[in-house]
Amino acid sequence: MSNIFRELLKKVGSGNHTGENLTRVEADKATKMMLLGEATPAQIGAFLIAHRIKRPTGEELAGMLDAYEELGPKLQNINSARPVIVLGIPYDGRTRTAPISPVTALLLASAGQFVVMHGGSRLPTKYGIPLVEVWQKLGVDWTTLTLEKQQQVFEKTGIGFVYTPRHFPLTNSIWEYRDQLGKRPPFATMELIWCPYTGDAHIISGYVHPPTEGMFQQALTLRGVSKFTLVKGLEGSCDLPRDRTAIIGLSAPEAPQQEGLTAIERLLLAPRDYNFTTKNVPLETTEQLVADMQSVLSGKPSELMQTALWNGGFYLWRSGICSDMQAGIIKAEELFSNGAVAAKLQELI
């Protein structure tokens, strides 16, 4: 048993009256001790559930990210005119709504915007459809490549993928605890803003619960990240919803800091204002989803095409490729219809 870890566990697990938050240094230490197996299984399980009940702070998330920075894999800096977009998608996949992020990544790459994604296979607690499974059905298997090969693909095509079971195996044991506990631990929150890239990055993350946005804002500020986008998206992803107004936080580093935090500019986007129907595409089978994605890549109109244009328009604008949202939608439609996005998939394959 680790006496050092026991003291950290006592801080987060002592209840509302005597419990304490960890400092950034302590959160870094605790994360490393769990990943490296220096804490016992009983200590790790107790810590994860206690931290889940307590809820993490932004400072604790920053410390966890520090540990991932030291122990985890990274794609290396590339020559890019704009910051590389890093899409933080929940690792336990989707179960209710059709994901669009692989198509968004292909669209952005076809317009010259580099994109990094990361994740694993089907994981608890939802065991939903993960990104790698969608990519495999599209003809791209990220799971077999070494990190060096991933770097080559990233540099040539503009899309990179860090597959955590292979490239960051230290995390595998944590997912086993996640399954046994039946609840997402704070690691699941932190992974949404993890950046496995060494260069200038634009972190894009989704969330479900409004307090998470503030935690992300604090963690990213402490980590020195000035370019980020936080989306109250579908199932905690950064896919914009169509059934409601999209609530988005845009980092505004040029604005005065509030309480030492990078300022956030609030953006509300209503689909009806851009002539989109207010309906999310339900997730049926993986085969149906991929067939619908292939239809989008061929430029055919469909409900999923509406989702692709809605998201593509926003991210083309947010990345700086287009001057406004409407120009982004027009540009996305052009890239789908002229075959540029489909050609990017073939290049990737």
C-alpha positions in Angstrom: 0.0 0.0 0.0 1.2 3.5 -0.8 1.0 5.8 2.3 1.5 8.8 0.0 -1.5 7.9 -2.1 -3.5 7.2 1.1 -3.1 10.8 2.2 -4.3 12.0 -1.2 -7.3 9.7 -1.0 -8.1 11.0 2.5 -8.3 14.5 1.1 -10.9 13.8 -1.6 -12.8 11.1 0.3 -13.5 12.7 3.7 -16.9 14.1 2.9 -18.5 17.5 2.6 -17.3 18.8 6.0 -13.7 17.7 6.2 -12.8 16.8 2.6 -10.4 19.0 0.6 -9.7 19.6 -3.1 -6.3 18.5 -4.4 -3.7 21.1 -5.5 -2.5 20.9 -9.1 0.7 19.2 -7.9 -1.2 16.7 -5.9 -3.6 15.9 -8.7 -0.6 15.3 -11.0 1.0 13.0 -8.4 -2.2 11.0 -7.8 -2.8 10.5 -11.6 0.7 9.3 -12.1 0.5 6.9 -9.1 -2.7 5.4 -10.5 -1.4 5.1 -14.1 1.9 3.6 -13.0 0.2 1.2 -10.6 2.0 2.6 -7.5 -1.3 2.8 -5.7 -3.2 -0.5 -4.8 -6.3 -1.5 -6.7 -8.4 -0.8 -3.5 -6.9 2.7 -3.3 -7.4 3.4 -7.0 -11.1 2.3 -6.9 -11.8 4.3 -3.8 -10.1 7.4 -5.2 -12.0 7.3 -8.5 -15.4 6.9 -6.9 -14.7 9.4 -4.2 -13.4 12.0 -6.7 -16.5 11.3 -8.8 -18.8 12.1 -5.9 -16.8 15.2 -4.8 -16.5 16.4 -8.5 -13.2 17.7 -9.8 -12.0 21.3 -9.9 -10.4 23.0 -12.8 -7.1 23.0 -10.9 -7.3 19.2 -10.4 -8.1 18.7 -14.1 -5.0 20.8 -14.9 -2.9 18.5 -12.7 -4.3 15.4 -14.3 -3.4 16.9 -17.7 0.1 17.6 -16.4 0.5 13.9 -15.8 -0.8 13.0 -19.2 1.6 15.6 -20.7 4.5 13.8 -19.1 3.5 10.1 -19.6 1.3 10.2 -22.7 2.0 10.1 -26.4 2.1 13.2 -28.7 2.0 13.9 -32.3 4.8 16.3 -33.2 4.6 19.8 -34.4 3.9 20.4 -38.1 4.1 23.4 -40.3 0.6 24.9 -40.3 -0.7 28.4 -41.0 -3.4 27.9 -38.3 -3.5 26.2 -34.9 -4.1 22.5 -35.2 -7.7 21.6 -34.1 -7.8 18.9 -31.4 -11.3 17.4 -31.2 -12.2 16.0 -27.7 -14.9 13.4 -28.1 -16.2 11.2 -25.2 -14.4 7.9 -25.3 -17.5 5.8 -24.4 -19.0 6.7 -27.8 -22.5 7.5 -28.9 -25.8 5.6 -28.4 -28.7 8.0 -29.3 -27.6 10.5 -32.0 -25.6 10.1 -35.2 -22.0 11.4 -34.8 -20.7 13.6 -37.5 -17.1 14.4 -36.3 -15.3 12.0 -38.8 -17.0 13.9 -41.7 -16.2 17.2 -40.0 -12.5 16.2 -39.8 -12.5 15.2 -43.5 -14.2 18.5 -44.4 -11.7 20.6 -42.4 -8.7 18.7 -43.8 -10.0 19.1 -47.4 -10.0 22.9 -46.7 -6.4 22.8 -45.4 -7.1 22.7 -41.6 -5.1 20.1 -39.7 -7.1 18.0 -37.2 -6.1 15.6 -34.4 -8.5 13.1 -32.8 -8.0 10.7 -30.0 -9.9 7.8 -28.3 -10.2 4.1 -28.0 -12.5 1.2 -28.8 -15.9 0.5 -27.1 -15.5 1.6 -23.5 -17.7 1.9 -20.4 -20.0 3.2 -19.3 -22.1 3.6 -22.4 -20.2 1.2 -24.7 -21.5 3.4 -27.6 -20.1 3.6 -31.1 -16.5 4.9 -30.9 -14.8 7.0 -33.6 -12.3 4.3 -34.5 -15.2 1.9 -35.4 -16.8 4.5 -37.7 -13.4 5.2 -39.3 -12.8 1.4 -39.8 -16.2 1.1 -41.6 -15.2 4.1 -43.8 -12.0 2.2 -44.7 -9.5 3.8 -42.3 -8.1 1.6 -39.5 -6.2 3.8 -37.0 -5.8 0.9 -34.5 -2.9 -0.8 -36.4 -0.5 2.1 -36.8 2.4 3.0 -34.6 2.7 6.5 -33.4 5.4 7.2 -36.0 3.1 6.0 -38.8 0.3 8.2 -37.4 2.7 11.1 -37.6 3.4 10.4 -41.3 -0.4 10.1 -42.1 -1.0 13.3 -40.1 1.6 15.3 -42.0 0.5 14.0 -45.4 -3.3 14.1 -45.1 -4.0 16.7 -42.4 -5.7 14.2 -40.0 -4.1 12.4 -37.1 -5.5 10.0 -34.6 -4.0 8.9 -31.2 -5.4 5.5 -30.4 -5.1 5.3 -26.7 -5.1 1.4 -26.2 -2.0 1.2 -28.4 -0.3 4.6 -28.0 -1.1 5.2 -24.3 -1.5 1.7 -22.8 -1.0 3.0 -19.2 -4.7 4.2 -19.4 -6.0 0.7 -20.1 -6.2 -0.3 -16.5 -8.2 2.8 -15.7 -11.0 1.8 -18.1 -11.3 -1.5 -16.3 -12.0 0.4 -13.1 -14.5 2.5 -15.0 -16.3 -0.6 -16.0 -16.4 -2.1 -12.5 -17.5 1.1 -10.9 -20.2 1.7 -13.4 -19.6 5.5 -13.4 -17.4 7.8 -15.3 -14.5 9.0 -13.1 -12.9 12.5 -13.5 -10.5 11.0 -16.1 -13.5 10.9 -18.4 -13.9 14.7 -18.0 -10.2 15.4 -18.4 -9.9 13.4 -21.6 -12.2 15.8 -23.4 -9.6 18.6 -23.1 -6.5 16.5 -23.4 -4.1 17.6 -26.2 -1.8 14.9 -27.6 0.0 17.4 -29.9 3.1 19.4 -29.2 2.5 22.4 -31.3 0.1 25.4 -31.4 -3.4 23.9 -30.8 -7.0 24.9 -30.8 -8.8 22.7 -28.2 -12.5 21.9 -29.1 -14.5 20.1 -26.5 -18.1 19.2 -25.8 -19.8 18.9 -22.4 -23.3 18.1 -21.0 -23.5 19.8 -17.6 -23.0 23.6 -17.5 -20.6 23.6 -14.6 -18.2 21.6 -16.7 -17.6 24.7 -18.9 -16.2 26.6 -16.0 -13.9 23.7 -15.0 -12.6 23.5 -18.5 -12.0 27.3 -18.6 -10.0 27.2 -15.4 -8.0 24.1 -16.4 -7.1 25.4 -19.8 -6.1 28.8 -18.5 -3.8 27.2 -15.9 -2.3 25.1 -18.7 -1.6 28.2 -20.8 -4.1 27.3 -23.5 -5.6 30.5 -25.0 -7.4 29.1 -28.0 -10.4 26.8 -27.2 -14.1 26.2 -28.1 -16.5 24.7 -25.6 -19.8 23.3 -27.0 -22.8 22.0 -25.1 -23.1 19.3 -27.8 -24.8 16.1 -28.6 -24.1 13.5 -25.9 -21.2 15.5 -24.5 -19.5 15.7 -27.9 -18.5 18.8 -29.9 -21.2 18.0 -32.5 -23.6 21.0 -32.6 -27.2 20.0 -31.9 -30.0 20.8 -34.3 -33.0 20.3 -32.0 -32.1 23.3 -29.9 -30.0 26.5 -29.9 -26.3 25.6 -29.7 -24.6 27.1 -26.7 -20.9 27.7 -27.4 -18.1 29.3 -25.4 -15.4 30.9 -27.5 -12.1 31.8 -25.9 -11.4 35.5 -26.0 -7.7 35.9 -25.0 -7.6 39.5 -26.1 -10.4 40.4 -23.6 -9.5 41.3 -20.0 -9.2 38.2 -17.8 -12.0 37.6 -15.2 -10.6 36.3 -11.9 -7.4 35.2 -13.7 -9.3 33.1 -16.3 -9.2 33.4 -20.1 -12.4 35.3 -21.0 -15.2 33.4 -22.8 -17.4 35.0 -25.4 -20.9 33.5 -25.4 -22.3 32.4 -28.8 -25.9 31.2 -29.4 -26.6 29.6 -32.7 -30.2 28.7 -33.7 -30.5 26.2 -36.6 -33.7 27.8 -37.9 -31.8 31.1 -38.4 -29.7 29.3 -41.1 -32.7 27.4 -42.6 -31.9 24.1 -41.0 -34.6 21.9 -39.6 -34.6 21.4 -35.8 -34.1 17.7 -35.7 -31.2 15.5 -34.7 -30.4 12.4 -36.8 -31.0 9.4 -34.6 -28.3 6.7 -34.4 -29.5 3.3 -35.7 -26.8 0.8 -36.7 -23.2 1.4 -37.5 -23.8 0.2 -41.0 -26.7 2.7 -41.6 -24.6 5.5 -40.1 -21.7 4.7 -42.5 -24.0 4.4 -45.5 -25.5 7.8 -44.6 -21.9 9.3 -44.3 -21.0 7.9 -47.7 -24.1 9.6 -49.1 -22.9 12.9 -47.6 -19.5 12.4 -49.1 -21.0 11.9 -52.5 -22.9 15.2 -52.1 -26.4 13.9 -51.9 -29.0 15.8 -49.8 -30.2 14.0 -46.6 -30.8 14.7 -42.9 -27.2 13.8 -42.1 -26.1 16.2 -44.8 -27.9 18.9 -43.0 -26.0 18.0 -39.8 -22.7 17.9 -41.8 -23.4 21.4 -43.2 -24.5 22.8 -39.8 -21.3 21.6 -38.1 -19.0 22.1 -41.1 -20.1 25.7 -41.5 -19.4 26.5 -37.9 -16.0 24.9 -37.8 -14.9 26.3 -41.1 -15.7 29.7 -39.6 -14.3 29.1 -36.2 -11.0 27.8 -37.7 -10.6 31.1 -39.6 -11.0 29.6 -43.1 -14.3 31.4 -43.7 -15.3 34.9 -42.6 -18.7 34.0 -41.0 -21.1 31.2 -40.4 -23.0 31.6 -43.6 -19.8 31.7 -45.7 -18.8 28.5 -43.9 -22.0 26.7 -44.8 -21.6 27.7 -48.4 -18.0 26.6 -48.4 -18.9 23.2 -46.8 -21.6 22.6 -49.4 -19.1 23.4 -52.2 -16.5 21.0 -50.8 -19.1 18.2 -50.5 -20.6 18.7 -53.9 -17.3 19.0 -55.8 -15.9 15.8 -54.4 -13.1 17.4 -52.3 -14.2 15.7 -49.1 -14.6 12.3 -50.7 -11.2 12.7 -52.2 -9.7 13.4 -48.8 -11.1 10.1 -47.5 -9.6 8.3 -50.4 -6.2 10.0 -49.8 -6.5 8.9 -46.2 -7.3 5.3 -47.1 
